[in-house]
Every structure is written in structure tokens, then in C-alpha cells.
């Protein structure tokens, strides 16, 4: 397959010759099953980087150059990947820094992951033996490790360990699928947003352990405060959108219907019968559970819904059992504690507190047990 290693540059004249020489003389000759190429995506570097690349193009015929306006790392990669596919016929593309902080010797490992079926291979510094520079100060190490943990926690995607790294390999199909959504992320947030969207859309992502090293020439282009602000803005807003538009948002709508049924019947029983608050809620909840099951099956988790009567009844049994565990132990348990402590004085406060805790239990059980996703074959 035709592989293009895309190297974004801005004032990297001192590094680009070293990197291209290593790739051409030490790495590419060891790769026999792929057609290896290089594309330098230069942002009009004033130091003469593009002139240096043009000189190297005369020496190495598999080197190309794409020059554009300086708009940030993401813009350079979008421009470079578009050029690589349209002008060079790229089927597989690499993201790689020009400053030799990414070890070129790892390239065959990335390609092996693609050959084994991955759509995207991501270099990881935080698992499987990967590492960050030992000479980094404590504060920088803490920031790097905590930043990745924060992204993983907010996006709730823990299987990917390194979200902010820039050493990656991907099939052209991944970029073509996500390209239209990436144009808003021109800076370093591009890395997180690209990976997040690829994971969201079900592309198979593998990891390759890398030992990241500091550049020896030039200086980093990252502006820390701007990067942190953009990164947090992206991951928080993306997670909120996922919750609202995804199954959890639908779950809340269905839950609101069940809540209305539950509280109306609960109010009827506590005002017209001598039932304890505990049992008044247990009985009322059964009607809400039945409504919730059918609405969740038909709408919230419709892509995983029951397809026949046997499946429908089996899922309903699971649903009633898991829901009633929550209703008896969590929702009605809170109501019972409130009734024992304060009597029937605040029945609706007990109900609302118990229902809030029940919500967490229910969504976890529904999404991970009853309508759990099955791995793609």
C-alpha cells in the first residue's frame, strides 16, 4: 500500500534534513510490503525550510512538498492529508513531528498494527512501556500525565491512553470520514478531536508504545495557556453534546415519563391508602418500569432492541429485576430512611433524592447489561 509520512513544519530547517535522511537511509529500506513516501506540509517558514525540502526532493524522488498559510498544526495536517490523498494517492498516512521527538524506528510497528486490521494506530507514552522524557521537571510531568487522564475521564474513553500525542498512523478512510468535522480545530486540539471522532465512529484504534524525547534544535510551537483552554473547551462541550444527543439524553426523556407516572401514582397511594411510603413507591414504580422498558426498547436503545418475542420477554425480565433492585434498595430505601427519621412529613423530598440516585444505577445497568453493545464481527 502507498504510505505517506506527513511532517508539518514551521522553521524546521535544521531538523528536516536529519529526519528525512534517517527515514530514507535507515527506515524505509527495511519496509518491504509498502511504498514509502514523505510529504512536508510547510507553513511558509521564513527560515528557508521549504527551500531545504526542495533541495532534498532532487535527491529523493519520493519526497513532496505542500506549502500553505500558517494557521496551526491542525490546519497543516488537514492540508497535508488532503494533498497526500489527492496528489500522491496515499492509502495510509502518518502524523509525525519534524524535530525527532518521535522515534522513526517505530514506523514499522505502526504499519504492523494497520496490517493486522487497525484503522488507526496511536503512539502512547502512558502504557505498554511508553514513556515521557526523564529530564522533564515534576510540574511538566504532572501536567502531561494529568492532562491525559482528564481527557480520558471527561470523554469516558479509558481504553485509549494517550490523547494528546502526535505520532500516529491511519488509513485514508478515517480522515475522509472525519475531515468535514475537523476544520474547526486548527491548532493542537486537532489531535484530541480527530482521535475522539474516530473512536466515536467505531474505527478500530490500536496503540504503539513510544519513548518521547525532547527536541534538540528549535523550540516548541505550543502555547500552553491557549492549548489548555482550547482542549478543555473541546472535551467538555463534546461530552455534553454526546450525553444530550446520545442514548443518555434519550434515557432522560424516557425517565421523565417514568418519573411522572411514578410520582402521580405515589401521590395517589399516600393520599388515598394506608400504605407506608415504602410500599406506595414500590407499587407505583412497577407501572413506571413497564413504561420505561417499552420506550427504552423502542427508542433509547433501538439499535439493540429486542427482535422477537423471546428476546422481548427476556429483556423485560432483566429490566424488571435490575430496576426493582434499584427501586427497592436505592429509591425506596431512601424513602424508608426518610420516613423512619422524619415520618411522612417530607414524602416528595425523599422521593426526589431516591430517584436521583436511582437514575445513575438504571442507566448503568440498561446500557451495560440489558442493551449492552456486542463487539462487531
ZAVEX-163789 format. One record per residue (C-alpha): residue number from 0; residue in one letter; y, x, z. Coordinates in steps of 0.05 Angstrom, whole numbers. Layout:
! residues N
+-----+------+--------+--------+--------+
| pos | code |     c2 |     c1 |     c3 |
+-----+------+--------+--------+--------+
| NUM |    A |      Y |      X |      Z |
...
+-----+------+--------+--------+--------+
END
This chain:
! residues 377
+-----+------+--------+--------+--------+
| pos | code |     c2 |     c1 |     c3 |
+-----+------+--------+--------+--------+
|   0 |    X |      0 |      0 |      0 |
|   1 |    X |     71 |     23 |    -12 |
|   2 |    X |    104 |     44 |     53 |
|   3 |    X |    179 |     57 |     62 |
|   4 |    X |    204 |     93 |    124 |
|   5 |    X |    275 |     66 |    134 |
|   6 |    X |    322 |    113 |    170 |
|   7 |    X |    391 |     85 |    188 |
|   8 |    X |    445 |    139 |    192 |
|   9 |    X |    517 |    149 |    213 |
|  10 |    X |    539 |    221 |    219 |
|  11 |    X |    468 |    248 |    220 |
|  12 |    X |    476 |    305 |    170 |
|  13 |    X |    449 |    355 |    220 |
|  14 |    X |    386 |    314 |    233 |
|  15 |    X |    367 |    281 |    168 |
|  16 |    X |    345 |    345 |    132 |
|  17 |    X |    300 |    364 |    191 |
|  18 |    X |    268 |    296 |    195 |
|  19 |    X |    256 |    288 |    120 |
|  20 |    X |    226 |    358 |    116 |
|  21 |    X |    177 |    342 |    173 |
|  22 |    X |    157 |    276 |    141 |
|  23 |    X |    147 |    306 |     72 |
|  24 |    X |    111 |    370 |     92 |
|  25 |    X |     73 |    352 |    155 |
|  26 |    X |     62 |    277 |    159 |
|  27 |    X |     57 |    246 |     90 |
|  28 |    X |      4 |    295 |     64 |
|  29 |    X |    -44 |    271 |    120 |
|  30 |    X |    -38 |    198 |     98 |
|  31 |    X |    -86 |    185 |     40 |
|  32 |    X |    -91 |    109 |     36 |
|  33 |    X |    -17 |     92 |     30 |
|  34 |    X |     40 |    110 |    -18 |
|  35 |    X |     93 |    140 |     29 |
|  36 |    X |    168 |    136 |     15 |
|  37 |    X |    234 |    146 |     51 |
|  38 |    X |    298 |    105 |     48 |
|  39 |    X |    361 |    128 |     83 |
|  40 |    X |    407 |     70 |     99 |
|  41 |    X |    473 |    106 |    109 |
|  42 |    X |    536 |     72 |    136 |
|  43 |    X |    586 |    113 |     95 |
|  44 |    X |    581 |    172 |    142 |
|  45 |    X |    644 |    215 |    139 |
|  46 |    X |    605 |    278 |    156 |
|  47 |    X |    570 |    281 |     88 |
|  48 |    X |    503 |    252 |    108 |
|  49 |    X |    495 |    215 |     42 |
|  50 |    X |    511 |    279 |      2 |
|  51 |    X |    457 |    315 |     40 |
|  52 |    X |    407 |    259 |     24 |
|  53 |    X |    426 |    262 |    -50 |
|  54 |    X |    410 |    336 |    -49 |
|  55 |    X |    343 |    322 |    -17 |
|  56 |    X |    329 |    268 |    -69 |
|  57 |    X |    328 |    322 |   -122 |
|  58 |    X |    273 |    358 |    -82 |
|  59 |    X |    232 |    297 |    -61 |
|  60 |    X |    224 |    242 |   -113 |
|  61 |    X |    200 |    191 |    -61 |
|  62 |    X |    267 |    193 |    -24 |
|  63 |    X |    320 |    140 |    -38 |
|  64 |    X |    389 |    124 |    -11 |
|  65 |    X |    424 |     58 |      6 |
|  66 |    X |    498 |     63 |     25 |
|  67 |    X |    537 |      7 |     57 |
|  68 |    X |    595 |    -10 |    103 |
|  69 |    X |    587 |      8 |    177 |
|  70 |    X |    572 |    -58 |    213 |
|  71 |    X |    520 |    -36 |    263 |
|  72 |    X |    446 |    -19 |    269 |
|  73 |    X |    420 |    -89 |    253 |
|  74 |    X |    463 |    -94 |    190 |
|  75 |    X |    438 |    -26 |    167 |
|  76 |    X |    365 |    -47 |    175 |
|  77 |    X |    376 |   -114 |    141 |
|  78 |    X |    409 |    -79 |     82 |
|  79 |    X |    356 |    -25 |     81 |
|  80 |    X |    296 |    -72 |     85 |
|  81 |    X |    324 |   -116 |     31 |
|  82 |    X |    334 |    -55 |    -14 |
|  83 |    X |    265 |    -28 |      3 |
|  84 |    X |    231 |    -93 |    -18 |
|  85 |    X |    273 |   -109 |    -79 |
|  86 |    X |    285 |    -40 |   -107 |
|  87 |    X |    227 |      1 |    -82 |
|  88 |    X |    171 |    -50 |    -79 |
|  89 |    X |    158 |    -39 |     -4 |
|  90 |    X |     98 |    -75 |     26 |
|  91 |    X |    102 |    -41 |     94 |
|  92 |    X |    166 |    -15 |    126 |
|  93 |    X |    183 |     30 |    185 |
|  94 |    X |    242 |     29 |    232 |
|  95 |    X |    256 |    100 |    255 |
|  96 |    X |    314 |    138 |    284 |
|  97 |    X |    342 |    198 |    248 |
|  98 |    X |    351 |    241 |    310 |
|  99 |    X |    278 |    259 |    321 |
| 100 |    X |    274 |    219 |    385 |
| 101 |    X |    216 |    183 |    351 |
| 102 |    X |    156 |    229 |    340 |
| 103 |    X |    138 |    228 |    265 |
| 104 |    X |     66 |    247 |    283 |
| 105 |    X |     56 |    176 |    309 |
| 106 |    X |     66 |    145 |    240 |
| 107 |    X |    -10 |    145 |    223 |
| 108 |    X |    -24 |    107 |    288 |
| 109 |    X |     26 |     53 |    269 |
| 110 |    X |     -6 |     46 |    200 |
| 111 |    X |    -75 |     42 |    231 |
| 112 |    X |    -52 |    -19 |    271 |
| 113 |    X |    -28 |    -52 |    207 |
| 114 |    X |    -93 |    -34 |    171 |
| 115 |    X |   -131 |    -67 |    229 |
| 116 |    X |    -94 |   -133 |    218 |
| 117 |    X |    -29 |   -129 |    256 |
| 118 |    X |     33 |   -157 |    223 |
| 119 |    X |     79 |   -113 |    265 |
| 120 |    X |     67 |    -51 |    307 |
| 121 |    X |    116 |    -34 |    361 |
| 122 |    X |    125 |     33 |    396 |
| 123 |    X |    121 |     24 |    471 |
| 124 |    X |    149 |     72 |    523 |
| 125 |    X |    125 |     29 |    582 |
| 126 |    X |     49 |     22 |    574 |
| 127 |    X |    -15 |     55 |    549 |
| 128 |    X |     11 |    125 |    563 |
| 129 |    X |     81 |    118 |    532 |
| 130 |    X |    140 |    150 |    568 |
| 131 |    X |    215 |    159 |    572 |
| 132 |    X |    247 |    228 |    579 |
| 133 |    X |    232 |    261 |    646 |
| 134 |    X |    302 |    292 |    647 |
| 135 |    X |    336 |    224 |    648 |
| 136 |    X |    373 |    211 |    713 |
| 137 |    X |    347 |    159 |    762 |
| 138 |    X |    401 |    108 |    743 |
| 139 |    X |    385 |    113 |    669 |
| 140 |    X |    310 |    107 |    681 |
| 141 |    X |    322 |     47 |    726 |
| 142 |    X |    367 |     14 |    674 |
| 143 |    X |    316 |     26 |    618 |
| 144 |    X |    256 |      0 |    656 |
| 145 |    X |    292 |    -58 |    690 |
| 146 |    X |    324 |    -79 |    624 |
| 147 |    X |    257 |    -87 |    590 |
| 148 |    X |    228 |   -124 |    650 |
| 149 |    X |    287 |   -171 |    649 |
| 150 |    X |    278 |   -187 |    575 |
| 151 |    X |    203 |   -199 |    586 |
| 152 |    X |    217 |   -244 |    646 |
| 153 |    X |    271 |   -286 |    613 |
| 154 |    X |    234 |   -295 |    548 |
| 155 |    X |    168 |   -305 |    586 |
| 156 |    X |    131 |   -259 |    538 |
| 157 |    X |     96 |   -207 |    581 |
| 158 |    X |     44 |   -182 |    531 |
| 159 |    X |     99 |   -141 |    495 |
| 160 |    X |    120 |    -84 |    539 |
| 161 |    X |    178 |    -51 |    501 |
| 162 |    X |    230 |    -98 |    471 |
| 163 |    X |    288 |    -50 |    461 |
| 164 |    X |    254 |      8 |    426 |
| 165 |    X |    269 |     24 |    354 |
| 166 |    X |    204 |     56 |    328 |
| 167 |    X |    167 |      1 |    291 |
| 168 |    X |    124 |    -15 |    231 |
| 169 |    X |    119 |    -83 |    197 |
| 170 |    X |     94 |   -119 |    136 |
| 171 |    X |    147 |   -144 |     88 |
| 172 |    X |    126 |   -216 |    102 |
| 173 |    X |    152 |   -211 |    173 |
| 174 |    X |    222 |   -190 |    150 |
| 175 |    X |    225 |   -241 |     94 |
| 176 |    X |    206 |   -297 |    143 |
| 177 |    X |    258 |   -277 |    194 |
| 178 |    X |    314 |   -248 |    151 |
| 179 |    X |    359 |   -310 |    149 |
| 180 |    X |    360 |   -314 |    225 |
| 181 |    X |    376 |   -241 |    235 |
| 182 |    X |    444 |   -236 |    202 |
| 183 |    X |    480 |   -255 |    266 |
| 184 |    X |    452 |   -194 |    303 |
| 185 |    X |    485 |   -134 |    270 |
| 186 |    X |    484 |    -87 |    330 |
| 187 |    X |    428 |    -62 |    375 |
| 188 |    X |    409 |   -133 |    397 |
| 189 |    X |    377 |   -136 |    328 |
| 190 |    X |    315 |   -101 |    356 |
| 191 |    X |    303 |   -153 |    410 |
| 192 |    X |    320 |   -213 |    367 |
| 193 |    X |    275 |   -190 |    309 |
| 194 |    X |    215 |   -178 |    354 |
| 195 |    X |    227 |   -244 |    391 |
| 196 |    X |    229 |   -285 |    328 |
| 197 |    X |    167 |   -251 |    300 |
| 198 |    X |    129 |   -266 |    364 |
| 199 |    X |    155 |   -337 |    365 |
| 200 |    X |    130 |   -350 |    295 |
| 201 |    X |     60 |   -326 |    310 |
| 202 |    X |     58 |   -258 |    276 |
| 203 |    X |      5 |   -212 |    305 |
| 204 |    X |     40 |   -156 |    343 |
| 205 |    X |      6 |    -91 |    365 |
| 206 |    X |     33 |    -34 |    408 |
| 207 |    X |     31 |     41 |    398 |
| 208 |    X |     46 |     86 |    459 |
| 209 |    X |    103 |    134 |    444 |
| 210 |    X |    136 |    190 |    484 |
| 211 |    X |    210 |    180 |    472 |
| 212 |    X |    254 |    243 |    472 |
| 213 |    X |    329 |    253 |    474 |
| 214 |    X |    366 |    275 |    411 |
| 215 |    X |    386 |    348 |    408 |
| 216 |    X |    441 |    340 |    355 |
| 217 |    X |    496 |    289 |    351 |
| 218 |    X |    509 |    233 |    400 |
| 219 |    X |    481 |    164 |    414 |
| 220 |    X |    515 |    105 |    379 |
| 221 |    X |    500 |     55 |    435 |
| 222 |    X |    560 |     26 |    473 |
| 223 |    X |    525 |      8 |    539 |
| 224 |    X |    570 |    -49 |    564 |
| 225 |    X |    574 |    -83 |    496 |
| 226 |    X |    499 |    -76 |    486 |
| 227 |    X |    482 |   -104 |    555 |
| 228 |    X |    528 |   -164 |    546 |
| 229 |    X |    501 |   -180 |    476 |
| 230 |    X |    430 |   -171 |    499 |
| 231 |    X |    436 |   -217 |    559 |
| 232 |    X |    474 |   -269 |    517 |
| 233 |    X |    417 |   -269 |    466 |
| 234 |    X |    357 |   -273 |    512 |
| 235 |    X |    387 |   -326 |    559 |
| 236 |    X |    412 |   -370 |    502 |
| 237 |    X |    346 |   -363 |    464 |
| 238 |    X |    305 |   -382 |    525 |
| 239 |    X |    348 |   -443 |    538 |
| 240 |    X |    340 |   -465 |    466 |
| 241 |    X |    265 |   -456 |    469 |
| 242 |    X |    260 |   -497 |    532 |
| 243 |    X |    304 |   -553 |    505 |
| 244 |    X |    274 |   -557 |    435 |
| 245 |    X |    203 |   -537 |    452 |
| 246 |    X |    148 |   -571 |    490 |
| 247 |    X |    184 |   -565 |    556 |
| 248 |    X |    243 |   -605 |    530 |
| 249 |    X |    197 |   -660 |    505 |
| 250 |    X |    159 |   -656 |    571 |
| 251 |    X |    224 |   -670 |    609 |
| 252 |    X |    237 |   -732 |    565 |
| 253 |    X |    167 |   -758 |    577 |
| 254 |    X |    173 |   -741 |    651 |
| 255 |    X |    237 |   -781 |    655 |
| 256 |    X |    199 |   -842 |    631 |
| 257 |    X |    144 |   -830 |    681 |
| 258 |    X |    196 |   -818 |    735 |
| 259 |    X |    228 |   -886 |    721 |
| 260 |    X |    160 |   -922 |    724 |
| 261 |    X |    141 |   -884 |    787 |
| 262 |    X |    205 |   -897 |    826 |
| 263 |    X |    212 |   -970 |    806 |
| 264 |    X |    141 |   -986 |    829 |
| 265 |    X |    150 |   -942 |    890 |
| 266 |    X |    213 |   -982 |    908 |
| 267 |    X |    175 |  -1047 |    897 |
| 268 |    X |    118 |  -1028 |    943 |
| 269 |    X |    161 |  -1001 |   1000 |
| 270 |    X |    206 |  -1063 |    998 |
| 271 |    X |    152 |  -1116 |    989 |
| 272 |    X |     90 |  -1089 |   1023 |
| 273 |    X |     70 |  -1056 |   1088 |
| 274 |    X |     41 |   -996 |   1053 |
| 275 |    X |     61 |   -928 |   1080 |
| 276 |    X |    108 |   -888 |   1037 |
| 277 |    X |     50 |   -841 |   1022 |
| 278 |    X |      4 |   -894 |    993 |
| 279 |    X |     61 |   -932 |    960 |
| 280 |    X |     74 |   -870 |    919 |
| 281 |    X |      1 |   -856 |    904 |
| 282 |    X |     -9 |   -925 |    874 |
| 283 |    X |     57 |   -924 |    835 |
| 284 |    X |     42 |   -855 |    808 |
| 285 |    X |    -22 |   -879 |    773 |
| 286 |    X |     18 |   -922 |    725 |
| 287 |    X |     67 |   -864 |    712 |
| 288 |    X |      8 |   -817 |    699 |
| 289 |    X |    -22 |   -864 |    648 |
| 290 |    X |     44 |   -869 |    611 |
| 291 |    X |     56 |   -794 |    614 |
| 292 |    X |    -13 |   -778 |    587 |
| 293 |    X |     -5 |   -820 |    525 |
| 294 |    X |     66 |   -798 |    510 |
| 295 |    X |     49 |   -724 |    521 |
| 296 |    X |    -13 |   -731 |    477 |
| 297 |    X |     23 |   -764 |    420 |
| 298 |    X |     89 |   -725 |    423 |
| 299 |    X |     97 |   -666 |    470 |
| 300 |    X |     32 |   -632 |    452 |
| 301 |    X |     18 |   -669 |    387 |
| 302 |    X |     -5 |   -605 |    352 |
| 303 |    X |    -60 |   -600 |    405 |
| 304 |    X |    -72 |   -675 |    414 |
| 305 |    X |   -140 |   -709 |    421 |
| 306 |    X |   -172 |   -722 |    353 |
| 307 |    X |   -227 |   -771 |    374 |
| 308 |    X |   -245 |   -819 |    429 |
| 309 |    X |   -288 |   -770 |    467 |
| 310 |    X |   -233 |   -717 |    467 |
| 311 |    X |   -181 |   -770 |    486 |
| 312 |    X |   -222 |   -793 |    547 |
| 313 |    X |   -239 |   -722 |    568 |
| 314 |    X |   -167 |   -700 |    566 |
| 315 |    X |   -146 |   -764 |    603 |
| 316 |    X |   -196 |   -748 |    658 |
| 317 |    X |   -169 |   -678 |    664 |
| 318 |    X |    -98 |   -704 |    662 |
| 319 |    X |   -110 |   -755 |    718 |
| 320 |    X |   -146 |   -704 |    761 |
| 321 |    X |    -93 |   -649 |    754 |
| 322 |    X |    -36 |   -700 |    760 |
| 323 |    X |    -66 |   -731 |    822 |
| 324 |    X |    -76 |   -663 |    855 |
| 325 |    X |     -1 |   -654 |    846 |
| 326 |    X |     15 |   -725 |    867 |
| 327 |    X |    -29 |   -723 |    930 |
| 328 |    X |    -15 |   -653 |    954 |
| 329 |    X |     55 |   -639 |    928 |
| 330 |    X |     95 |   -703 |    914 |
| 331 |    X |     63 |   -750 |    965 |
| 332 |    X |     53 |   -691 |   1012 |
| 333 |    X |    128 |   -680 |   1015 |
| 334 |    X |    139 |   -755 |   1024 |
| 335 |    X |     88 |   -756 |   1081 |
| 336 |    X |    121 |   -698 |   1116 |
| 337 |    X |    189 |   -731 |   1109 |
| 338 |    X |    161 |   -797 |   1136 |
| 339 |    X |    130 |   -763 |   1196 |
| 340 |    X |    194 |   -725 |   1212 |
| 341 |    X |    247 |   -777 |   1197 |
| 342 |    X |    209 |   -843 |   1188 |
| 343 |    X |    225 |   -889 |   1129 |
| 344 |    X |    299 |   -873 |   1134 |
| 345 |    X |    305 |   -830 |   1070 |
| 346 |    X |    247 |   -851 |   1024 |
| 347 |    X |    283 |   -834 |    959 |
| 348 |    X |    304 |   -765 |    982 |
| 349 |    X |    231 |   -749 |    999 |
| 350 |    X |    211 |   -776 |    931 |
| 351 |    X |    261 |   -734 |    891 |
| 352 |    X |    244 |   -669 |    927 |
| 353 |    X |    170 |   -681 |    918 |
| 354 |    X |    179 |   -699 |    845 |
| 355 |    X |    218 |   -636 |    830 |
| 356 |    X |    162 |   -592 |    858 |
| 357 |    X |    111 |   -635 |    821 |
| 358 |    X |    147 |   -622 |    755 |
| 359 |    X |    131 |   -548 |    758 |
| 360 |    X |     58 |   -560 |    774 |
| 361 |    X |     49 |   -611 |    719 |
| 362 |    X |     79 |   -571 |    662 |
| 363 |    X |     38 |   -510 |    680 |
| 364 |    X |    -27 |   -550 |    682 |
| 365 |    X |    -12 |   -591 |    619 |
| 366 |    X |      8 |   -532 |    575 |
| 367 |    X |    -43 |   -481 |    600 |
| 368 |    X |   -104 |   -524 |    615 |
| 369 |    X |   -105 |   -594 |    585 |
| 370 |    X |    -68 |   -579 |    520 |
| 371 |    X |    -77 |   -504 |    521 |
| 372 |    X |    -67 |   -465 |    457 |
| 373 |    X |   -130 |   -437 |    425 |
| 374 |    X |   -127 |   -369 |    391 |
| 375 |    X |   -121 |   -370 |    315 |
| 376 |    X |   -185 |   -353 |    280 |
+-----+------+--------+--------+--------+
END
